[in-house]
Amino acid sequence: MVAMSGGVDSSTAAALLKEAGYEVIGVTLNQWPEDLPPPQGETGCCSLSAVEDARRVAGILDIPYYVLNFRDVFEREVIDYFVASYLKGETPNPCIVCNRKVRFDVLLKKARALGMDYLATGHYARRLYDAEGDRYFLAKGRDREKDQSYFLYSFTQEQLAHTLLPLGDYTKREVRELAQKYGLPVAQKAESQDICFITEGDYRHFLRTRAARDIKPGPILDTEGRIIGRHEGLPYYTIGQRRGLGLAMGKPCFVVALDPERNAVVVGDKEDLEQRVLYARDNNYILWEKPPTRVRITAKIRYRAPEAAATLYPMEGGRARVEFDEPQRAITPGQAVVYYQGELVVGGGTIEAVSARE
């Protein structure tokens, strides 16, 4: 089963697998909320045009194609999480949760129940197998600009055993060239950069439609706890934000913390954004069955952040402490921190707290 979004990546993944001799079917998930207008444009993975593009590609490849109704699970696992995370002063990453809870959980189980050996996607990452240790690993994609291993750190061994990532050894340019060779009409299709269920281009509008009663104005505080202004609601702010604060302080001010207990936005100087230590919850480790008590890694605190040298201290209850060698800017609760050793993904978790020092 190939999860097809109607884009060039998943379409080419299906073509590569068909050419390699696999028996392939394509599926697109109908996960669009019933209470929202359908997305418009050519790049949305939930739009009608995306479904039609995926159907056309399946026809060209001569593979069966189905649209599966995943509205309920997507609403429950992704949208509800997205709203709840913002309400508690975090900045969520819905793509990671969608991969963990929808694609590689519910959809993979459905594929297996229907008698299929694998679920394949168009992610730029590599799945490796160590026969001696009988363990699967996740590695970065060859195209460093497109590497999507950050979004896949939650893989279990069972999931990796039944997942294929055909694009891991290709660059984006090579994928477009392959799509052209296969005669796929989406070969030059633009990529979608937005969260799939945000139609207005502004997550704040979405939150207002979903949780207006739970979003309350409150104080803006400086780092000494003094009230210096008013905010419109915690979900409308994020760590590192400078613009739109409505403050006249005579110097640049940045959001350095969101305090849900006091319903307060805390602002400070640029230097106040620098932190060395973070704590993460819900950690998953791909590299080992049981993690060591201390290990050297590099870590990314957001998708486009550079890897930074750090020491990982796994803790009880799925938590972990990460101590960076050098301070990191704007570490944001709710975002994923992903751990690497060279090419391999060690694992990752959800950032829950930060500290300037141990």
C-alpha positions as CSV (number, residue, x, y, z in Angstrom):
1,M,0.0,0.0,0.0
2,V,1.4,3.4,-1.0
3,A,0.0,6.5,0.8
4,M,-0.5,8.9,-2.2
5,S,-1.0,12.6,-1.6
6,G,-1.2,13.5,-5.3
7,G,2.3,15.0,-5.2
8,V,5.4,14.0,-7.1
9,D,7.1,12.3,-4.1
10,S,4.5,9.7,-3.3
11,S,3.6,9.2,-7.0
12,T,7.2,8.4,-7.8
13,A,7.5,6.1,-4.8
14,A,4.6,4.1,-6.2
15,A,6.2,4.0,-9.7
16,L,9.5,2.8,-8.3
17,L,7.9,0.0,-6.3
18,K,5.8,-1.1,-9.3
19,E,8.9,-1.1,-11.4
20,A,10.8,-3.2,-8.7
21,G,8.1,-5.9,-9.0
22,Y,5.9,-5.2,-6.0
23,E,2.2,-5.6,-6.2
24,V,1.1,-2.0,-5.5
25,I,-2.2,-0.3,-4.5
26,G,-2.5,3.4,-3.9
27,V,-4.6,5.1,-1.2
28,T,-5.4,8.7,-0.4
29,L,-6.7,9.5,3.1
30,N,-9.9,11.6,3.2
31,Q,-9.2,13.3,6.6
32,W,-10.7,16.7,5.9
33,P,-12.9,17.9,8.8
34,E,-16.6,18.0,7.9
35,D,-17.1,21.4,9.5
36,L,-14.5,23.1,7.3
37,P,-14.8,24.2,3.7
38,P,-12.7,21.9,1.4
39,P,-9.2,23.2,0.6
40,Q,-8.6,25.0,-2.7
41,G,-5.6,25.1,-4.9
42,E,-3.2,22.6,-6.4
43,T,-0.9,21.8,-3.5
44,G,-3.1,20.8,-0.6
45,C,-2.8,17.1,0.2
46,C,-6.5,16.9,1.2
47,S,-7.9,18.9,-1.8
48,L,-10.1,17.4,-4.5
49,S,-7.4,18.2,-7.0
50,A,-4.9,16.2,-5.0
51,V,-7.3,13.2,-5.1
52,E,-7.7,13.5,-8.8
53,D,-4.0,13.8,-9.3
54,A,-3.4,10.6,-7.3
55,R,-6.1,8.9,-9.2
56,R,-4.6,9.9,-12.6
57,V,-1.2,8.6,-11.5
58,A,-2.6,5.3,-10.4
59,G,-4.3,5.0,-13.7
60,I,-1.0,5.6,-15.6
61,L,0.7,3.1,-13.4
62,D,-2.1,0.7,-13.8
63,I,-2.5,0.1,-10.0
64,P,-5.7,-0.1,-7.9
65,Y,-6.6,3.1,-6.1
66,Y,-8.8,3.9,-3.2
67,V,-9.8,6.9,-1.0
68,L,-10.1,5.9,2.6
69,N,-12.2,7.8,5.2
70,F,-9.9,8.7,8.0
71,R,-11.8,11.8,9.2
72,D,-12.5,10.6,12.7
73,V,-9.0,9.4,13.5
74,F,-7.5,12.5,12.1
75,E,-9.8,14.7,14.0
76,R,-9.2,12.8,17.2
77,E,-5.4,12.3,17.0
78,V,-4.2,15.3,15.1
79,I,-6.6,18.2,15.2
80,D,-7.6,17.8,18.8
81,Y,-4.0,17.5,19.8
82,F,-3.1,20.6,17.8
83,V,-5.7,22.7,19.6
84,A,-4.9,21.3,23.0
85,S,-1.2,21.9,22.6
86,Y,-1.6,25.6,21.8
87,L,-4.0,26.0,24.7
88,K,-1.4,24.8,27.1
89,G,1.2,27.2,25.9
90,E,3.1,24.9,23.5
91,T,3.8,25.1,19.7
92,P,2.7,21.7,18.2
93,N,4.1,19.8,15.3
94,P,1.0,18.1,13.7
95,C,3.0,16.4,10.9
96,I,4.9,14.3,13.4
97,V,1.8,13.3,15.3
98,C,0.0,12.4,12.0
99,N,2.9,10.1,11.1
100,R,2.9,8.5,14.5
101,K,-0.8,8.2,15.2
102,V,-2.3,8.0,11.7
103,R,0.0,6.9,8.9
104,F,2.3,4.4,10.6
105,D,-0.3,3.3,13.2
106,V,-3.9,3.1,11.9
107,L,-3.1,3.1,8.2
108,L,-0.3,0.5,8.6
109,K,-2.5,-1.7,10.6
110,K,-5.2,-1.4,8.0
111,A,-2.7,-2.4,5.2
112,R,-1.6,-5.4,7.2
113,A,-5.2,-6.4,7.9
114,L,-5.9,-6.3,4.2
115,G,-3.0,-8.7,3.6
116,M,-0.3,-6.3,2.5
117,D,3.3,-6.7,3.6
118,Y,4.3,-3.0,3.6
119,L,3.1,0.5,3.8
120,A,5.2,2.9,1.6
121,T,5.4,6.7,1.6
122,G,7.3,9.4,-0.2
123,H,9.4,10.5,2.7
124,Y,13.1,11.3,2.1
125,A,14.6,9.0,4.7
126,R,16.2,5.6,4.6
127,R,15.3,2.3,6.3
128,L,18.2,0.0,7.2
129,Y,18.4,-3.5,8.6
130,D,21.2,-5.0,10.7
131,A,21.0,-8.7,10.2
132,E,23.6,-9.5,12.9
133,G,21.7,-7.6,15.5
134,D,18.2,-8.3,14.0
135,R,17.3,-4.6,14.2
136,Y,15.9,-1.9,11.9
137,F,17.4,1.6,11.8
138,L,16.2,4.9,10.4
139,A,18.8,7.0,8.6
140,K,18.8,10.4,7.0
141,G,17.8,10.7,3.3
142,R,20.6,11.2,0.8
143,D,19.2,14.6,-0.2
144,R,20.2,16.7,2.9
145,E,18.0,19.6,1.8
146,K,14.9,17.3,1.7
147,D,15.8,14.9,4.5
148,Q,12.6,14.1,6.5
149,S,14.0,11.7,9.1
150,Y,13.1,14.4,11.8
151,F,9.4,13.7,11.2
152,L,9.8,9.9,11.6
153,Y,11.7,9.4,14.9
154,S,8.7,7.7,16.5
155,F,9.1,4.5,14.4
156,T,8.9,1.2,16.4
157,Q,10.7,-1.9,15.2
158,E,7.4,-3.5,14.2
159,Q,6.5,-0.5,12.1
160,L,9.9,-0.3,10.4
161,A,9.7,-4.0,9.6
162,H,6.6,-3.3,7.5
163,T,7.5,0.2,6.0
164,L,9.2,1.0,2.7
165,L,10.8,4.4,2.0
166,P,11.7,4.2,-1.7
167,L,12.9,7.8,-2.0
168,G,15.6,7.7,0.6
169,D,18.5,7.2,-1.8
170,Y,17.3,9.9,-4.3
171,T,17.5,13.7,-4.4
172,K,14.5,15.8,-5.2
173,R,15.8,16.6,-8.6
174,E,16.3,12.9,-9.4
175,V,12.7,12.2,-8.2
176,R,11.3,14.9,-10.6
177,E,13.4,13.4,-13.4
178,L,12.1,9.9,-12.6
179,A,8.5,11.2,-12.6
180,Q,9.1,12.7,-16.0
181,K,10.5,9.4,-17.2
182,Y,7.5,7.5,-16.0
183,G,5.2,10.1,-17.7
184,L,3.6,11.2,-14.4
185,P,1.6,14.5,-14.8
186,V,2.7,15.7,-11.3
187,A,6.4,15.7,-12.2
188,Q,6.7,19.5,-11.8
189,K,3.9,20.0,-9.3
190,A,4.7,22.5,-6.6
191,E,5.1,21.4,-3.0
192,S,2.7,22.2,-0.2
193,Q,4.5,23.9,2.7
194,D,1.5,24.6,4.9
195,I,-0.3,22.5,7.6
196,C,-2.8,20.6,5.6
197,F,-5.9,21.6,7.5
198,I,-5.1,25.3,7.8
199,T,-6.9,26.8,4.8
200,E,-6.6,30.5,5.7
201,G,-2.8,30.4,5.8
202,D,-3.1,31.5,9.5
203,Y,-3.4,29.0,12.3
204,R,-4.8,31.7,14.6
205,H,-8.0,31.8,12.5
206,F,-8.3,28.0,12.8
207,L,-7.9,28.2,16.6
208,R,-10.6,30.9,16.8
209,T,-13.1,28.7,15.0
210,R,-12.2,25.7,17.3
211,A,-11.4,27.1,20.7
212,A,-12.4,30.8,21.0
213,R,-14.0,30.3,24.4
214,D,-10.8,28.8,25.8
215,I,-8.5,31.6,24.5
216,K,-8.3,34.4,27.1
217,P,-6.4,37.7,27.0
218,G,-3.8,38.2,29.8
219,P,-0.7,40.0,30.9
220,I,2.6,40.4,29.2
221,L,5.4,40.2,31.8
222,D,9.1,41.0,31.7
223,T,11.6,38.5,33.1
224,E,11.3,40.1,36.5
225,G,7.5,39.5,36.6
226,R,6.4,43.1,36.0
227,I,3.3,43.6,33.9
228,I,4.3,45.6,30.8
229,G,1.4,45.0,28.4
230,R,-1.6,42.8,27.5
231,H,-1.7,39.8,25.1
232,E,-4.7,38.5,23.1
233,G,-4.3,34.8,24.1
234,L,-1.4,32.4,24.6
235,P,-2.0,30.4,21.4
236,Y,-1.3,33.5,19.3
237,Y,2.3,33.7,20.4
238,T,5.4,31.5,20.1
239,I,8.9,31.4,21.5
240,G,11.2,33.8,19.7
241,Q,8.4,36.0,18.4
242,R,9.4,39.7,18.1
243,R,6.7,41.3,16.0
244,G,3.1,41.9,16.9
245,L,3.7,42.3,20.6
246,G,2.3,45.8,20.8
247,L,5.0,47.0,23.2
248,A,7.0,50.3,23.1
249,M,10.0,49.4,25.2
250,G,12.7,51.4,23.3
251,K,14.5,48.1,22.4
252,P,13.7,44.8,20.7
253,C,11.7,42.4,22.9
254,F,11.2,38.7,22.2
255,V,8.8,36.1,23.6
256,V,10.9,34.0,25.9
257,A,8.2,31.9,27.6
258,L,4.5,31.2,27.7
259,D,3.1,30.6,31.2
260,P,-0.3,28.8,31.1
261,E,-0.6,28.8,34.9
262,R,-0.6,32.6,34.9
263,N,-2.0,32.9,31.4
264,A,1.0,35.2,30.8
265,V,3.4,35.9,27.9
266,V,6.9,36.5,29.1
267,V,9.2,38.8,27.1
268,G,12.9,39.5,27.4
269,D,16.1,40.3,25.5
270,K,17.6,38.3,22.7
271,E,20.0,36.7,25.2
272,D,17.1,35.4,27.2
273,L,16.3,33.1,24.3
274,E,19.6,31.2,24.8
275,Q,19.1,27.9,26.7
276,R,21.5,24.9,27.2
277,V,19.2,22.3,28.7
278,L,15.8,20.9,27.7
279,Y,13.6,18.2,29.0
280,A,11.6,16.0,26.7
281,R,8.6,13.7,27.2
282,D,7.3,10.7,25.2
283,N,10.7,9.7,24.0
284,N,11.1,6.9,21.5
285,Y,14.4,5.2,20.8
286,I,15.1,3.5,17.5
287,L,18.8,2.7,18.0
288,W,18.3,0.5,21.1
289,E,15.7,-1.5,22.9
290,K,16.8,0.0,26.2
291,P,18.8,3.3,26.1
292,P,22.1,3.8,28.0
293,T,22.1,6.2,30.9
294,R,24.2,8.7,29.1
295,V,25.1,9.1,25.4
296,R,26.7,11.7,23.1
297,I,24.5,12.8,20.3
298,T,23.7,15.7,18.0
299,A,20.2,17.1,18.3
300,K,17.7,19.2,16.3
301,I,15.2,21.3,18.2
302,R,13.1,22.0,15.1
303,Y,13.0,20.7,11.5
304,R,15.2,23.4,9.9
305,A,17.5,23.9,12.9
306,P,21.1,22.7,12.5
307,E,22.2,19.7,14.5
308,A,24.0,20.7,17.7
309,A,26.3,18.6,19.9
310,A,24.7,17.5,23.1
311,T,24.6,14.8,25.8
312,L,21.4,12.8,26.2
313,Y,20.3,11.5,29.6
314,P,17.3,9.1,29.3
315,M,15.1,9.2,32.4
316,E,12.3,7.2,33.8
317,G,8.8,7.4,32.5
318,G,9.8,8.1,28.9
319,R,11.4,11.4,29.7
320,A,14.9,12.6,28.9
321,R,17.3,15.5,29.6
322,V,19.4,17.0,26.8
323,E,22.4,19.2,27.6
324,F,23.8,21.1,24.7
325,D,27.5,22.0,24.5
326,E,26.5,25.5,23.4
327,P,23.3,27.4,24.1
328,Q,20.5,27.0,21.6
329,R,18.2,29.8,20.6
330,A,14.4,29.7,21.1
331,I,13.9,26.1,22.3
332,T,10.2,25.7,22.0
333,P,8.0,23.4,24.2
334,G,5.7,21.3,22.0
335,Q,8.2,21.0,19.2
336,A,10.1,17.7,18.6
337,V,13.7,17.3,19.6
338,V,15.3,14.6,17.5
339,Y,18.6,12.8,18.3
340,Y,21.2,11.6,15.8
341,Q,24.5,9.8,15.7
342,G,26.0,10.5,12.3
343,E,23.5,9.2,9.6
344,L,21.3,7.3,12.1
345,V,18.3,8.6,14.0
346,V,18.8,7.7,17.7
347,G,15.2,8.7,18.5
348,G,13.4,11.8,19.8
349,G,10.7,13.2,22.0
350,T,8.5,16.3,22.6
351,I,10.1,19.3,24.3
352,E,8.3,20.1,27.5
353,A,10.6,22.5,29.4
354,V,13.9,24.4,29.1
355,S,16.6,25.7,31.4
356,A,19.5,28.0,31.0
357,R,21.7,25.6,33.0
358,E,21.5,22.1,34.5
